[in-house]
């Protein structure tokens, strides 16, 4: 059984839980989006709050941080673009008629998915809708983009893949807005997807307890991964292996090319809601309010991180973070979003909690925990663990996964 660690420092002054975290490409800034309707930019070098991003009229569901701009989306049906130096709102993207669930910035385009059953492509510079993708019969939850270099022989302009609670995923031609393929086979909501763009393959996870592999050009279902006993909530694709986290309290590792299950990771006491692979270690977040680190090769549990009260919903990884903690540069950082809004630091090797970046780190938000192998930033809000995947599933479908 893996060793454990206790939190030595807790910051718990948030006015609302942190719904998402995003690191800048250079690792020098951290962006947090909160239930309190604001986003904040933080320095990863000393933990100071660099900018308060105010303007949304409801909670922030998701955020993405780029070198020169920050992007947030909200339950107020809008997306906003912010100056990372001044915190000024540069652009408001209006058009969605319900909660904007996810955004993705790629190839100088902004993609969004919404409860209004649409996905959209926007001009990053002008803030105008360039394409509207209509065809789903229910909420669009997740999305991924395959750029033109990966699919240019067949589809110029790239492909957008979306997953919906209507039990389908769709592949869209970004240049025309036309539906290229509809991926049918799931019998429940598509909660997550990952894209192997060079291989032109999409992997989708669903409430029907399966993972499915698809050819995104032909729409053909290639494989079905059947062994989970509950909803598949999260996916990770690494080195031709697919990792799937489920409401059945396990993570399974599959060979992407054959669908063969090669390993099962147990020890969770609740649904597995977040996954991230880094340098031979598989990190998991669970509704049992614990993060775990497994040896990805053997499946052995290395560490259990305790201290939070509610579900871990998200893990983000950056292989190199510039800046110093306790006077040293650290590599391979992990960022985790949690529901109880608390932040600490923990050393993976010793399972000892490290001092926070600064006493101000995330202090203006409700809270957060910073664990490390490098580091794991956890955040969360005051909801019970049953509201799993609260960001993407807040509302009437929030509890459909159990």
C-alpha positions in Angstrom: 0.0 0.0 0.0 1.3 3.4 -0.8 2.5 5.9 1.8 0.5 8.9 2.7 1.0 12.5 3.6 -0.9 15.2 5.5 -1.3 18.8 4.6 0.9 21.3 6.5 -0.6 24.5 5.0 -4.2 25.2 4.0 -5.5 28.3 2.3 -9.3 28.5 2.7 -10.4 32.0 2.0 -12.2 31.5 -1.3 -15.6 33.0 -1.9 -16.3 30.1 -4.3 -14.6 26.9 -5.4 -12.0 26.8 -8.2 -13.6 25.2 -11.3 -10.5 25.0 -13.5 -6.7 25.6 -13.6 -4.5 26.4 -16.6 -0.8 26.9 -16.8 0.8 29.3 -19.3 3.0 27.5 -22.0 6.1 28.8 -20.3 4.9 27.7 -16.8 5.3 31.1 -15.3 1.7 31.9 -14.7 -1.3 30.0 -13.3 -4.9 30.9 -14.2 -7.8 29.9 -12.0 -11.5 30.1 -12.8 -13.9 30.2 -9.9 -17.5 29.8 -8.7 -17.3 33.4 -7.5 -17.5 34.5 -11.2 -13.9 35.7 -11.3 -10.6 34.4 -12.7 -7.2 35.1 -11.3 -3.6 35.1 -12.6 -0.9 33.9 -10.3 2.9 33.9 -10.5 4.2 30.4 -10.1 7.5 31.9 -8.9 6.2 33.4 -5.7 2.5 32.7 -5.6 1.4 36.3 -5.8 -1.8 37.3 -7.5 -0.9 39.2 -10.7 -4.4 40.1 -11.9 -8.0 39.8 -11.0 -10.2 39.1 -14.0 -13.7 40.4 -13.3 -16.7 40.7 -15.7 -18.5 37.4 -15.9 -22.0 37.5 -14.5 -22.0 33.9 -13.3 -19.5 31.2 -12.3 -16.5 30.5 -14.5 -16.7 26.9 -15.9 -13.4 26.6 -17.7 -10.2 28.6 -18.6 -7.2 28.4 -20.8 -4.0 30.4 -20.5 -1.8 31.3 -23.5 1.4 33.4 -23.7 -0.3 36.7 -24.3 -4.0 36.2 -23.4 -6.2 34.3 -21.0 -9.6 32.9 -22.0 -12.5 32.1 -19.7 -16.0 30.8 -20.3 -19.0 30.9 -18.0 -22.5 30.0 -17.1 -23.4 33.5 -18.3 -23.2 32.1 -21.8 -20.1 34.2 -22.8 -16.4 33.7 -23.3 -13.9 36.4 -22.5 -10.4 37.2 -23.6 -8.1 39.0 -21.1 -4.8 40.8 -21.2 -2.4 38.7 -19.0 -0.4 41.8 -18.0 -3.2 44.2 -17.0 -6.1 41.9 -16.4 -8.2 44.0 -18.8 -11.0 42.3 -20.7 -10.1 42.5 -24.4 -13.0 40.8 -26.0 -16.4 39.3 -25.1 -17.6 36.5 -27.3 -21.4 36.4 -27.4 -23.6 33.9 -29.2 -24.2 30.9 -27.1 -27.6 30.7 -25.4 -26.8 28.5 -22.5 -23.8 27.5 -20.3 -20.5 27.5 -22.1 -19.0 24.2 -21.0 -15.5 24.0 -22.6 -13.2 26.1 -24.7 -10.1 25.2 -26.7 -7.7 27.6 -28.3 -5.7 26.2 -31.3 -4.4 27.4 -34.6 -5.5 31.0 -33.8 -9.1 29.8 -33.4 -11.3 29.5 -30.4 -13.6 26.6 -30.1 -16.4 26.3 -27.6 -19.0 23.7 -26.5 -22.3 24.5 -24.8 -25.4 23.2 -23.2 -27.3 24.9 -26.1 -26.4 21.8 -28.1 -23.9 23.6 -30.3 -20.2 24.0 -30.7 -18.7 27.1 -32.2 -15.5 28.4 -33.8 -14.5 32.0 -33.2 -12.0 34.4 -34.6 -9.7 35.0 -31.7 -8.8 38.5 -32.9 -12.3 39.8 -33.9 -14.4 37.9 -31.3 -16.9 36.9 -34.0 -18.4 33.5 -34.7 -16.7 32.0 -37.7 -18.5 28.7 -37.7 -21.4 27.2 -35.9 -21.6 23.4 -35.5 -25.3 22.3 -35.1 -26.5 18.7 -35.1 -26.3 17.3 -31.6 -29.6 16.7 -29.9 -28.4 17.5 -26.4 -25.7 19.2 -24.4 -22.2 19.3 -26.0 -19.8 18.4 -23.2 -16.3 17.8 -24.6 -14.3 18.7 -27.7 -10.9 18.1 -29.3 -9.2 19.5 -32.4 -7.1 17.8 -35.1 -5.2 20.4 -37.0 -4.8 20.5 -40.8 -1.3 18.9 -40.9 -2.8 15.7 -39.5 -5.8 15.4 -41.9 -4.9 17.8 -44.8 -5.1 15.1 -47.5 -8.7 14.4 -46.6 -10.0 17.6 -45.0 -8.5 21.0 -45.3 -8.8 23.3 -42.3 -8.8 20.5 -39.7 -11.4 18.6 -37.8 -13.3 19.3 -34.6 -14.6 16.3 -32.6 -17.4 16.8 -30.1 -19.0 14.5 -27.5 -22.6 14.9 -26.3 -25.2 13.7 -23.9 -27.1 12.5 -26.9 -24.9 9.4 -26.9 -22.9 10.4 -30.1 -19.7 12.1 -31.0 -19.5 14.1 -34.1 -16.6 15.0 -36.4 -16.9 18.5 -38.0 -15.0 20.1 -40.9 -13.8 23.3 -39.4 -13.5 25.1 -42.7 -17.1 24.5 -43.8 -18.9 23.8 -40.5 -20.3 20.6 -42.0 -20.7 17.4 -40.1 -18.1 15.0 -41.5 -19.1 12.0 -39.5 -21.4 11.0 -36.7 -19.9 8.4 -34.4 -22.8 6.1 -33.3 -22.5 3.1 -31.0 -22.6 4.4 -27.4 -25.9 3.9 -25.6 -25.2 6.7 -23.0 -23.8 10.2 -22.8 -20.3 10.7 -24.1 -18.5 12.2 -21.1 -14.9 12.4 -22.4 -12.7 12.0 -25.5 -9.1 12.0 -26.4 -7.7 12.3 -29.9 -4.8 10.6 -31.5 -4.6 13.1 -34.4 -1.6 11.6 -36.2 -3.4 8.2 -36.1 -6.8 9.8 -37.0 -8.4 8.0 -34.1 -10.7 9.3 -31.4 -11.3 7.5 -28.1 -14.6 8.2 -26.3 -15.8 7.3 -22.9 -19.5 7.0 -21.9 -22.1 6.4 -19.2 -22.6 3.1 -21.0 -19.4 1.9 -19.3 -17.4 1.5 -22.5 -14.5 3.1 -24.3 -14.7 3.1 -28.0 -12.1 3.8 -30.7 -13.1 5.5 -34.0 -11.6 6.4 -37.3 -12.5 10.1 -37.5 -12.2 10.2 -41.3 -14.4 7.2 -42.1 -16.5 7.3 -39.0 -15.9 3.5 -38.5 -16.0 2.1 -35.0 -12.7 0.3 -34.6 -12.8 -1.2 -31.2 -15.0 -1.4 -28.1 -13.2 -1.6 -24.7 -15.6 -3.5 -22.4 -14.8 -4.3 -18.8 -15.8 -1.3 -16.7 -18.9 -1.7 -14.5 -19.7 2.0 -14.4 -19.6 5.2 -16.4 -16.3 6.1 -18.0 -15.5 9.6 -16.7 -12.0 10.4 -17.9 -9.5 9.3 -20.5 -5.7 9.7 -21.0 -3.8 8.5 -24.1 0.0 8.0 -23.6 2.5 5.9 -25.5 -0.2 3.9 -27.4 -1.9 3.1 -24.1 -5.4 4.3 -23.1 -6.1 4.9 -19.4 -9.8 5.1 -18.4 -11.2 6.2 -15.1 -14.6 5.0 -14.1 -17.4 5.3 -11.6 -16.7 1.6 -10.8 -13.7 3.0 -8.7 -11.0 1.6 -11.0 -8.7 2.8 -13.7 -7.9 0.4 -16.6 -5.0 0.5 -19.0 -5.7 -0.7 -22.5 -3.5 -1.2 -25.6 -4.8 1.5 -28.0 -4.2 -0.6 -31.1 -5.9 -3.8 -30.0 -8.3 -3.0 -27.1 -6.6 -5.5 -24.9 -6.7 -4.7 -21.2 -3.3 -4.9 -19.7 -3.7 -3.5 -16.2 -6.3 -2.5 -13.6 -5.6 0.1 -10.9 -7.7 -0.3 -7.8 -7.6 1.2 -4.3 -10.1 4.0 -5.0 -13.1 4.2 -2.6 -15.2 6.3 -5.0 -15.5 7.1 -8.7 -12.2 8.0 -10.5 -12.8 11.5 -11.8 -9.4 12.7 -13.1 -6.3 11.1 -14.7 -2.8 12.3 -15.7 0.3 10.4 -16.7 3.7 11.8 -16.1 7.2 10.2 -16.3 6.0 6.7 -15.5 3.6 7.7 -12.8 -0.2 7.6 -13.2 -1.9 10.2 -11.0 -5.6 9.8 -10.2 -8.2 12.0 -8.5 -11.3 10.5 -6.9 -14.6 11.2 -5.3 -13.1 9.9 -2.1 -11.2 13.2 -1.8 -7.8 11.6 -2.4 -5.2 11.9 -5.1 -3.1 8.8 -5.7 0.1 8.0 -7.6 0.6 4.6 -9.2 3.5 3.0 -10.9 2.1 2.9 -14.4 4.1 -0.2 -15.4 3.4 -2.4 -12.4 0.2 -0.9 -11.2 1.6 -0.6 -7.6 0.2 2.3 -5.5 3.1 4.6 -4.6 1.4 7.4 -2.6 -2.0 8.6 -1.3 -2.6 12.3 -0.9 -5.1 13.1 1.8 -6.4 16.3 3.3 -9.3 17.5 1.1 -13.0 17.0 1.8 -14.5 16.6 -1.7 -14.0 15.2 -5.2 -11.0 15.9 -7.4 -12.3 16.9 -10.8 -9.2 17.8 -12.9 -5.5 17.2 -13.2 -3.3 19.3 -15.5 0.4 18.5 -16.2 3.3 20.6 -17.3 6.6 18.9 -17.9 8.7 21.9 -17.2 7.9 24.8 -14.9 10.2 27.7 -14.7 10.5 29.5 -11.4 11.5 28.4 -8.0 10.0 26.9 -4.9 12.2 27.0 -1.8 15.0 28.2 -3.9 15.0 25.3 -6.4 13.7 24.7 -9.8 11.3 21.8 -10.0 10.3 19.7 -13.0 7.2 17.7 -14.0 4.5 19.6 -12.2 1.0 18.4 -11.9 -2.0 20.7 -11.3 -5.2 19.3 -9.9 -8.6 21.0 -9.5 -10.7 20.0 -6.5 -14.1 20.8 -5.1 -13.3 22.0 -1.6 -11.2 24.9 -2.6 -8.1 24.2 -0.6 -4.4 24.3 -1.5 -1.2 22.8 0.1 2.2 21.4 -1.1 3.4 17.9 -0.9 6.7 16.2 -1.9 5.9 12.9 -3.8 9.1 11.2 -2.7 8.8 11.8 1.0 5.0 12.3 1.1 5.7 15.4 3.2 3.8 18.5 2.6 6.0 21.3 1.2 5.5 25.0 2.2 3.1 26.8 -0.1 4.5 29.1 -2.8 3.5 32.0 -0.6 1.0 32.7 2.1 -1.0 34.6 -0.6 -1.2 31.7 -3.0 -4.9 31.3 -4.0 -5.8 33.2 -0.8 -8.2 35.5 -2.6 -10.0 32.4 -4.0 -11.8 30.0 -1.6 -8.8 27.7 -1.4 -6.6 25.0 -3.0 -4.0 22.4 -2.3 -0.6 22.2 -3.9 0.8 18.7 -4.0 4.0 17.9 -5.7 6.2 15.4 -7.3 6.7 18.2 -8.7 3.5 20.0 -7.7 -0.2 19.3 -7.7 -2.5 22.2 -7.5 -5.9 21.1 -6.2 -9.0 23.2 -5.9 -12.6 22.5 -5.2 -15.8 24.0 -4.0 -18.3 23.2 -1.2 -20.4 20.7 -3.1 -20.7 17.0 -2.0 -18.7 14.4 -4.0 -21.9 13.2 -5.7 -21.8 16.3 -7.9 -18.9 14.7 -9.9 -17.6 16.7 -12.8 -19.4 19.7 -11.6 -18.1 22.1 -14.2 -19.1 20.2 -17.2 -22.2 18.6 -15.8 -23.8 21.2 -13.6 -27.5 21.2 -14.0 -30.1 18.5 -14.7 -27.6 15.9 -15.9 -25.1 16.5 -13.1 -25.8 13.2 -11.2 -26.5 10.9 -14.1 -23.2 9.0 -13.7 -23.9 6.9 -10.7 
